[in-house]
Amino acid sequence: MAADIGFIGIGNMGFHMAGNIRSKMDRSSTLHIFDVNNASCQDFVHKFGDLGPVRIAKSSKEVAEASKTVLSMVPMDQHCRAVYLDPETGVIAARADQDRLILECSTISIATAQEVGKAVMEAGRGRYIDTPVSGGVGGAEAGSLSFFIGYPNAATDNDPLVQHIKTVIGWMGAAERINFCGFLGGGLVSKIANNYMGLCNLAAAAQGMAFGIRHGMNPETLFRCIKGSSGDSWILNFSPPVPGVVAKSAASNGFRAGFRPSLCVKDVSLAIKAAREVGINATMGEMALKEYERADQDPRTTSLDCSSIWLHINGQVDAFSESK
């Protein structure tokens, strides 16, 4: 019988990631789940329980003790520390098992990942690897996430650990987007750099499109011009901040929450900190951070998608709120 798997953090991302695992893992094996919000675990069982056994655990410790592979997806550094280092309920309190594989998928600080990983491995609780993701809720649901893995790729196909990592992550992500980044924390270095560039790009796209439209350009025409030129980007194609130019974007659907401003504040702040640690002055990030902080601090936009910075840049927050 194949070994059981555990998933800690059944939130917006983890719900769908764990769902893909349950749908693709051995049907006879049990998926053990835990979240501080028990209702999300109950919803998960209701949606995915017919695909195979799902057991709701009472703690991260309980998940680890029941599983040979443990994954986690939590919002912030403090949540990661609680999941792994709490002396009573954390993974570190579980029965020792150096063969247990731990894949930590959260976007947290590099230092926290290295601190937690070192503590868990020194305690003999398993092999801890940072495996942050990119692709948002849509990618999590579709099973097409990109992964940044803080571990070296195998020189051959004979490394059983690397093959197991590829198998489990392949249930949640696209094979061509599985990136081995070499060392503990390397996955987060890559992910934080990626988020920094993407979120700075979103702020620049919002400002550039805004002044172009104010100068009289039709939004669709301006979008088409940039899309076919050097200003094109993933952000512009899939998540432009301008309503009406991409039908499925958050901006075209009332800025419906996908990636909230608070998460942008977290991610850009992580990047600025990481840059300063190695002597890089992240000036573009400091500008972008102000835009996301403004959207996060306004109760009218804090629960919207981060592309709602468009409303602030254009002075449209009042009109948008009144239209709802």
C-alpha positions in Angstrom: 0.0 0.0 0.0 1.3 3.5 -0.9 2.2 5.8 2.0 -0.2 8.4 3.4 0.3 12.1 2.6 -0.4 15.1 4.8 -1.4 18.7 3.9 -1.4 21.6 6.3 -3.1 24.8 5.4 -6.4 24.3 3.5 -6.9 28.0 2.5 -7.4 29.6 -0.9 -4.4 27.9 -2.4 -4.0 24.9 -0.2 -7.6 23.8 -0.8 -7.1 23.2 -4.5 -3.5 22.0 -4.2 -4.6 19.3 -1.7 -7.6 18.5 -3.9 -5.3 17.8 -6.8 -3.2 15.5 -4.6 -6.2 13.6 -3.4 -7.4 13.1 -7.0 -4.1 11.8 -8.2 -2.5 9.9 -5.2 -3.1 6.2 -4.6 -6.8 5.9 -4.0 -6.3 3.5 -1.1 -4.0 5.9 0.8 -5.3 8.5 3.2 -4.8 12.2 2.8 -4.5 13.8 6.3 -5.4 17.5 6.4 -5.2 20.2 9.0 -6.2 23.9 9.1 -6.9 26.3 12.0 -10.2 26.9 10.3 -11.9 23.6 10.7 -14.8 24.6 8.4 -12.4 24.7 5.4 -11.4 21.1 6.2 -15.0 20.1 6.4 -15.6 21.7 3.0 -12.6 19.9 1.6 -14.0 16.5 2.7 -17.4 17.3 1.2 -15.8 18.2 -2.1 -13.0 15.6 -2.4 -13.9 12.8 0.0 -15.3 10.6 -2.6 -11.9 10.4 -4.3 -10.4 8.5 -1.5 -9.9 8.6 2.3 -9.5 12.1 3.8 -8.9 12.5 7.6 -9.1 15.8 9.4 -6.3 16.0 12.0 -6.2 18.0 15.1 -2.8 19.5 14.7 0.3 19.7 12.5 2.0 17.2 14.8 -0.8 14.7 14.1 -0.6 15.2 10.3 3.2 14.5 10.4 2.9 11.4 12.6 0.4 9.9 10.1 2.3 10.8 6.9 5.4 10.0 5.0 5.1 13.1 2.9 3.9 16.4 4.4 3.1 19.6 2.5 2.1 23.0 4.0 0.8 26.2 2.6 0.3 29.1 5.1 0.2 32.9 4.8 3.1 34.3 6.8 6.4 33.5 8.6 4.7 33.3 12.0 2.2 30.7 10.7 5.1 28.6 9.3 6.9 28.7 12.6 3.8 27.6 14.5 3.2 24.7 12.1 6.7 23.4 12.4 8.3 24.6 15.7 5.4 24.7 18.2 6.8 22.3 20.9 3.4 20.8 21.6 1.4 20.9 18.3 4.1 21.4 15.6 5.8 19.0 13.3 8.9 19.1 15.5 6.8 17.5 18.3 5.9 14.5 16.1 7.6 11.2 16.2 11.1 11.3 14.6 11.3 10.0 11.0 14.3 11.1 9.0 12.8 9.6 5.8 9.7 11.9 6.1 9.6 14.3 3.1 8.4 17.9 4.0 7.5 20.3 1.2 6.9 23.8 2.5 5.0 25.7 -0.3 4.4 29.1 1.4 5.9 32.4 0.4 7.8 33.3 3.5 11.2 34.9 4.2 14.4 33.2 3.2 15.7 33.4 6.7 12.6 31.8 8.2 12.7 28.9 5.7 16.3 28.2 6.6 15.7 28.5 10.3 12.7 26.2 10.3 14.2 23.7 7.9 17.4 23.5 9.9 15.5 23.0 13.2 13.2 20.3 11.7 16.1 18.4 10.1 18.4 18.6 13.1 15.5 17.2 15.2 15.2 14.2 12.8 11.7 15.0 11.8 12.3 14.7 8.1 13.9 16.3 5.0 12.6 19.8 4.8 12.6 21.5 1.4 11.2 25.0 0.5 8.9 24.6 -2.6 7.1 27.9 -3.1 4.7 28.3 -6.0 3.5 30.8 -8.6 0.3 30.8 -10.5 -2.3 31.9 -8.1 -5.6 30.3 -7.2 -6.4 29.6 -10.8 -3.2 27.7 -11.2 -3.8 25.8 -8.0 -7.2 24.8 -9.2 -6.0 23.8 -12.6 -3.0 21.9 -11.3 -0.7 24.1 -13.5 1.4 25.9 -10.8 5.1 26.7 -11.2 7.3 25.4 -8.4 10.6 26.7 -7.1 12.4 23.9 -5.2 15.1 24.6 -2.7 17.0 21.4 -3.5 19.5 20.4 -6.2 18.2 18.4 -9.2 19.5 14.9 -9.6 22.3 14.3 -12.1 20.6 11.1 -13.1 17.1 9.7 -12.9 18.2 7.3 -10.2 17.8 9.6 -7.2 14.6 8.3 -5.4 14.1 11.5 -3.4 14.2 13.8 -6.5 11.9 11.4 -8.3 9.4 11.4 -5.4 9.5 15.2 -5.3 8.8 15.4 -9.0 5.9 13.0 -8.6 4.2 14.8 -5.8 4.7 18.3 -7.2 3.7 17.0 -10.6 0.2 16.4 -9.2 -0.1 20.1 -8.5 2.0 21.7 -11.2 3.1 21.6 -14.8 6.2 19.4 -15.3 7.9 22.1 -17.4 7.5 24.6 -14.6 9.2 22.5 -11.9 12.5 24.4 -11.1 15.2 23.0 -8.9 17.0 25.9 -7.3 19.9 24.2 -5.6 19.9 24.8 -1.8 17.6 25.3 1.2 16.1 28.7 0.7 16.9 28.8 -3.0 13.3 28.2 -3.9 12.3 31.2 -2.0 15.1 33.4 -3.4 13.7 32.6 -6.8 10.0 33.0 -5.9 10.6 36.3 -4.1 12.5 37.7 -7.0 9.8 36.6 -9.4 7.0 38.2 -7.3 9.1 41.4 -7.0 9.4 41.7 -10.7 5.8 40.8 -11.4 4.3 43.2 -8.8 6.5 46.0 -9.9 5.4 45.3 -13.5 1.7 45.4 -12.4 2.2 48.9 -10.8 4.1 50.1 -13.9 1.4 48.7 -16.2 -1.3 50.5 -14.2 0.5 53.8 -14.3 1.5 53.5 -18.0 -2.0 52.6 -19.1 -3.5 55.3 -16.9 -1.6 58.2 -18.4 -2.0 56.8 -22.0 -5.8 56.7 -21.6 -5.8 60.2 -20.0 -4.0 61.5 -23.1 -6.9 60.2 -25.2 -5.9 56.7 -26.2 -8.6 54.1 -26.5 -7.9 51.4 -23.8 -8.1 48.5 -26.2 -6.0 50.2 -28.8 -3.3 51.1 -26.3 -3.4 47.6 -24.9 -2.9 46.1 -28.4 0.0 48.5 -29.1 1.9 47.5 -25.9 1.0 43.8 -26.2 2.8 43.7 -29.6 5.8 45.7 -28.4 8.6 45.6 -25.8 6.2 46.6 -22.9 4.4 43.2 -23.2 4.5 40.9 -20.2 2.8 38.0 -18.5 1.0 40.6 -16.2 -0.3 42.5 -19.2 -1.6 39.3 -20.9 -3.2 37.6 -17.9 -3.8 40.1 -15.2 -3.9 43.6 -16.6 -5.2 46.3 -14.2 -7.4 47.9 -16.8 -11.0 46.9 -16.9 -12.3 45.6 -20.2 -9.2 44.6 -22.1 -8.9 41.0 -21.0 -12.3 39.4 -20.3 -11.2 36.9 -17.6 -9.0 39.4 -15.6 -10.0 40.5 -12.1 -10.2 44.1 -13.3 -12.8 43.1 -15.9 -14.8 41.3 -13.2 -15.3 44.0 -10.6 -11.7 43.5 -9.3 -12.9 40.3 -7.7 -10.4 39.1 -5.2 -7.7 36.8 -6.4 -4.5 38.1 -4.9 -5.3 40.8 -2.4 -3.3 43.9 -1.8 -2.2 42.7 1.7 -0.3 39.8 0.0 1.4 42.2 -2.4 2.5 44.3 0.6 3.9 41.1 2.2 5.7 39.9 -1.0 7.2 43.2 -2.0 8.3 43.8 1.6 10.0 40.4 1.6 11.8 41.3 -1.7 12.9 44.7 -0.4 14.3 43.0 2.7 16.0 40.3 0.7 17.6 42.9 -1.6 18.9 45.0 1.3 20.5 41.9 2.8 22.8 41.7 -0.1 23.3 45.4 -0.8 20.8 46.0 -3.5 18.7 49.1 -3.4 15.2 48.0 -4.5 13.9 51.5 -5.4 11.2 50.2 -7.8 9.8 48.0 -5.1 9.6 50.9 -2.7 7.4 52.8 -5.2 5.2 49.8 -5.9 4.9 49.1 -2.2 3.2 52.5 -1.7 0.6 51.7 -4.3 -0.3 48.3 -2.7 -0.3 49.8 0.8 -2.7 52.5 -0.3 -5.1 49.8 -1.7 -4.6 47.6 1.4 -5.3 50.4 3.9 -8.5 51.6 2.2 -11.5 49.5 3.4 -13.1 49.9 0.0 -10.3 48.1 -1.8 -8.6 45.9 0.8 -10.7 42.9 0.0 -10.5 43.4 -3.8 -7.8 42.0 -6.1 -4.5 43.8 -6.1 -5.1 45.2 -9.6 -7.5 47.6 -7.7 -4.5 49.9 -7.5 -5.9 51.0 -10.8 -8.8 52.6 -9.0 -6.5 54.6 -6.7 -4.1 55.7 -9.5 -7.1 57.0 -11.5 -9.1 58.5 -8.6 -12.0 56.1 -9.2 -12.4 54.5 -5.8 -15.5 56.6 -4.9 -17.2 56.0 -8.2 -16.5 52.3 -8.1 -17.7 51.9 -4.5 -20.9 53.8 -5.2 -21.6 51.6 -8.2 -21.7 48.5 -6.0 
